[in-house]
Amino acid sequence: MPADYLPRPKPQPIPPALALLIVRKAERMAARFEEQALDEMTRAATRALRCGAAPDEIARQMEL
């Protein structure tokens, strides 16, 4: 049951130190994801080349 009659609490601002920790964690996560994506795409391209696919076909399939 919605409680629309109750006032909503005001959002608390995120302390700068916490915001910095969040940004640093997100940066590490993004770097890890980028490395994994690069590895996966390189393995897929290598596998496709071994199977005889043309580089331009691989690029098209990978939407590069």
C-alpha positions in Angstrom: 0.0 0.0 0.0 1.6 3.3 -1.1 2.2 5.8 1.6 1.9 9.0 -0.5 0.8 11.0 2.4 4.1 10.6 4.2 6.9 13.1 3.4 9.8 11.6 1.5 13.1 11.9 3.3 15.5 14.3 1.7 18.4 12.6 -0.1 21.6 12.7 1.8 24.6 14.1 -0.1 27.4 11.6 -0.6 30.5 12.6 1.3 33.4 13.5 -0.9 35.7 10.8 0.5 33.0 8.2 -0.2 32.5 9.6 -3.7 36.2 9.3 -4.4 36.3 5.7 -3.2 33.3 4.9 -5.5 35.0 6.5 -8.5 38.3 4.6 -7.9 36.4 1.3 -7.6 34.5 2.0 -10.8 37.7 2.8 -12.5 39.2 -0.5 -11.4 36.1 -2.4 -12.5 36.1 -0.6 -15.9 39.8 -1.5 -16.5 39.2 -5.1 -15.6 36.2 -5.3 -17.9 38.2 -3.7 -20.7 41.0 -6.2 -20.3 38.6 -9.1 -20.3 36.8 -7.8 -23.4 40.1 -7.4 -25.2 41.2 -10.9 -24.3 37.9 -12.4 -25.4 37.7 -10.5 -28.7 41.3 -11.4 -29.5 40.7 -15.1 -28.8 37.6 -15.0 -31.0 39.4 -13.3 -33.8 42.3 -15.7 -33.6 39.9 -18.7 -33.6 38.0 -17.3 -36.6 41.3 -16.7 -38.5 42.4 -20.3 -37.8 39.0 -21.5 -39.2 39.7 -19.6 -42.5 37.6 -16.5 -42.0 38.7 -13.3 -43.8 39.8 -10.4 -41.6 37.1 -8.1 -43.1 34.4 -10.7 -42.3 35.6 -11.0 -38.7 35.6 -7.2 -38.3 32.0 -7.1 -39.7 30.9 -9.9 -37.4 32.4 -8.2 -34.4 30.9 -4.9 -35.4 34.3 -3.2 -35.5 
